[in-house]
Amino acid sequence: MQHRIVVLGAGYTGATAAGRIAKRLHREDVTITLVNPEPDFVERVRMHQLAAGQDLRPRPFGEMFAGTGVALKLAKVTAVDVDRKTVTVTAADGPGREELEYDTLVYALGSGWNDGGVPGTADHAHEVSSRPGALRLRDRLAALDAGRPVVVIGGGLTGLEAATEIAEARPDLDVALVARGALGDWLSEKGRAHLRKVVDGLGITVHEDAAVTAVEADRVTTADGRIIPAEVAVWTTGFAVHPIAGATTLEVTDRGQIVVDRTMRSVSHPDVYAVGDAAMAIGPNGKPLRMSCASGVPMAWQAADAVAARLAGTKVPRVPIRYFQQCISLGRKEGLIQFVTADDRAVDRALTGRVAALYKELICKGAAWGVANPTTGVPARRRRVVREELPGRARAEAAA
């Protein structure tokens, strides 16, 4: 009798988990089905580039998973019944409805943008958390005349990358960034100084300590009464997890994330694993892991190794999950690599400038490469890439 493994979602975490399970097991009595509505891999960390008009390299799953035994099912997940162990899907290219049975489920449906309930956001703001959203923003920006105002709302990593990418690609536009706190207030002193220098050099107007309370077709309003003209508003202030988990009997947080143990196994349903943004997992110093690729990929390694070990009847290995740096692209020519503690607090060291831009590009390429090579140690690869491709003065600091 075959053991049926179903993986929901083929982002960084789902695709990595599926490939790693397949390479760990090598068993004919196990089937692995990866459910995803699109036939190719989406590099979510590059959506700001896509929105700014750049073309991304196609990465078809048919090529990535050739010969692995992973079967791709092009479908959209509409429901999960963890008590009956079924997943309901609809065909990606039609109305067909189907029910998939599983013995082990890996839930990696991830997250989308979160409008925070701010009036007008859903109607008037754009998002860059998905490929369709990035493409809609791309078309809207292309239609803008010179001098028109574009406002990016949110001063986190996504907001910084979106604002700088747009400003660099379209220097003729009037780009502004609205941040709830001070610009880059979580960064080191060196990181903040470099960020300010780049933002000023790109001509981006920064509105600090500003909480947006309304988005309209031509403006953004803040809690302190500021009216900021915005022919295009881009909302980047956080993510909301996919709602399907919250509709099941799985134990979830108030945000809808599946509560998991240190092997990424659901604490309420042991045949369900959750990875990436969909899971609430504990990292170093007892702190919840943040929603990010940096968290999600090692979570996928851990879940895959746990699934394979339990099926094989061997000891479950522990994959260390910790942070090393926050990688921020500031357009194509500038970047910022903020080194952090294991629990994601900024330290005094940072890489800046073109070296940091190269470093970030290598990280992005490595993340996509890792999806197709899920059993190869990415930390070791990162050290090799740093040795071979970063300029001499930066190597010691980057590899630390």
Secondary structure, DSSP 8 states (H G I E B T S, - for coil): --EEEEEE--SHHHHHHHHHHHHHH--TTEEEEEEESSSB---GGGHHHHHTT------BHHHHTTTT-EEEEEEEEEEEETTTTEEEEEETTSS-EEEEE-SEEEE---EEE--TT-TTHHHHEE--SSHHHHHHHHHHHHT--TT-EEEEE--SHHHHHHHHHHHHH-TTSEEEEE-SSSTTTTS-HHHHHHHHHHHHHTT-EEE-S--EEEE-SSEEEETT--EEE-SEEEE-S-EEE-TTGGGSSS-B-TTS-EEB-TTSBBSS-TTEEE-GGGEE-B-GGG-B--SSHHHHHHHHHHHHHHHHHHHHT-----------EEEEE-SSS-EEEEEE-TTS-EEEEEEEHHHHHHHHHHHHHHHHHHHHSTTS-HHHHHHHHHHHHS-HHHHHHHH-
